[in-house]
Amino acid sequence: MSRKATIIFVFDLLALVLSFLLMVAYKPGSMNYLSQNYLVGFSFLLAAWIISSLYFKKYNISREIPLRIILQRTFVSNVFSLALVSLVLVTFQLSGYSRLVLFGTIAITTMTELIFSNLHYFLIHTSGDATDITNPPFKSADFRRAKKAIIYSEDHIDPIAIKDSINEEVGKDAFNFIKEYADISDQHSLILSTTTRFNVQLQPDKYFDKIVNLKRINDIQYH
């Protein structure tokens, strides 16, 4: 498991233990539920919980995984754990265990996990989509004013200067590759080197036939 998954794993087990203690405290005669017999039963629940969680990949939470899948994994994994424990109780006719403690422990832990999953999901997406103060988004009025201020038909294109700039930026091999697909002397071919999406969005609609960005595509993040 990754470091992040390990941390979630530890906190999940802690939530299970605290949920068990909370249910024990709710029941009359709390000390009876902390006997060796009950602790052995809880150990089996703990083992079933771990196996089920790992099998259903409950701790694999990332930005790429939809919230629906995360919640589904959590719910299915916990129901599977409950089914395993219930099967053992019925098979071996273990009537000395409180069903309320068992179901309550799993129910409280499941609710805690679902709440945490929602908070964590929205947190990582909010932080990822946060506006970069060094590159704030522009309003539509800003785009309109900027586009009107540029008269592309009056721009003079110097192919030699463009060639030298491309060679300096990315090398001769890249220049030869670009030349096969785009005429750098054509006014309708745009050659730029930018990691700012504004410089692309600023360009007029339906004017350029080809756009070549010399920067790596992964350097530009779209939100």
MOFENWO-V908235 format. One record per backbone hydrogen bond with DSSP energy under -0.5 kcal/mol. CO is the residue of the C=O (numbers start at 1). NH is the residue of the N-H. If there is no record, write none. Layout:
co: {CO	CO}
nh: {NH	NH}
This chain:
co: {2	3	4	5	6	7	8	9	10	11	12	13	14	15	16	17	18	19	20	21	22	23	29	29	30	31	32	35	36	37	38	39	40	41	42	43	44	45	46	47	48	49	50	51	52	53	54	57	59	60	62	66	67	68	69	70	71	72	73	74	75	76	77	78	79	80	81	82	83	84	85	86	87	88	89	90	93	94	97	98	99	100	101	102	103	104	105	106	107	108	109	110	111	112	113	114	115	116	117	118	119	120	121	122	123	124	125	126	131	132	139	139	140	141	142	143	144	145	147	150	151	152	155	156	157	158	159	160	161	162	163	164	165	166	166	167	171	172	173	174	175	176	177	177	178	178	182	183	186	188	188	188	189	190	190	192	195	196	196	197	197	198	200	204	204	210	211	212	212	216	217	219	220}
nh: {6	7	8	9	10	11	12	13	14	15	16	17	18	19	20	21	22	23	24	25	26	27	32	33	33	34	35	39	40	41	42	43	44	45	46	47	48	49	50	51	52	53	54	55	56	58	57	60	61	62	65	70	71	72	73	74	75	76	77	78	79	80	81	82	83	84	85	86	87	88	89	90	91	92	94	93	95	97	99	102	103	104	105	106	107	108	109	110	111	112	113	114	115	116	117	118	119	120	121	122	123	124	125	126	127	128	129	130	133	135	142	143	144	145	146	147	148	149	150	152	154	155	157	158	159	162	163	164	165	166	167	168	169	170	171	171	175	176	177	178	179	180	180	181	181	182	184	186	189	190	209	210	191	192	212	214	197	199	200	200	201	202	203	207	208	190	213	192	214	219	220	221	222}
